[in-house]
Amino acid sequence: MREGLRAGIPFAVAAFVLAISFGVLAEPLMGSGAAVAMSTFVFAGSAQFGATAVLASGGAVLSAILAGVLLNARYIPMGIALAPSLRGGLLRRAAYGQAMIDASWAMANRGGGRFDPDFMVGATLVSGVCWVTGTAIGALGGDLIGDPKALGLDVMFPAFFLALLANELRGGRAYGAAGIAAFLALVLTPIAPAGVPVIVGSTGALLGLLGSAEPRTDDV
């Protein structure tokens, strides 16, 4: 776990800076207490930014929740991959699952389908503290930081997701899924309630499911 703590420090520093921006942007929409509570219990940057972006555009709470759930759906296959490396009873295994974030999960991968759960917990702990602390600073000290638009923080939501998208664009199928999502979102944005285009656009990810069902020649 100590090794995980040390390895997680660079990611925690980045999370701290991003969390301050989240706190500044979320406070006018939901209040400082709710912003900090969201970072504490949800603790997922993409889901929090996604849900808050829907609220910022005037979307309904249900649309914001669905957007966050869809963005966090990636943890289902990640949890399935981690499960064989976990030991102990149901509650202990569930606790390890709650300590799983993208960076710590990847760093804990030991190859061959094996993970180091204690390393993962250590890497997550340091990021968790920085994420909640950064959110609190942004939410409670937003007035001292200044107008988010004047500082350019209002572009944080789209910039954050463009950065995530750029990292995922590998191969023709990924470009196809992104193109479908963009097309659906652009068509629906002028006519659908805020948040709905994001949810409908996510159906482009079904290309990934279709691709995984196709037999690969190198598996034969």
Secondary structure as UniProt FT lines:
FT   HELIX           2..30
FT   HELIX           32..41
FT   HELIX           45..56
FT   TURN            57..58
FT   HELIX           61..72
FT   TURN            73..74
FT   HELIX           75..82
FT   HELIX           83..85
FT   HELIX           90..98
FT   HELIX           102..107
FT   STRAND          109..111
FT   TURN            112..113
FT   STRAND          114..115
FT   HELIX           117..140
FT   HELIX           142..145
FT   TURN            148..152
FT   HELIX           153..155
FT   HELIX           156..168
FT   HELIX           172..188
FT   TURN            189..191
FT   TURN            194..195
FT   HELIX           196..201
FT   HELIX           202..205
FT   HELIX           206..213
FT   HELIX           217..219
//
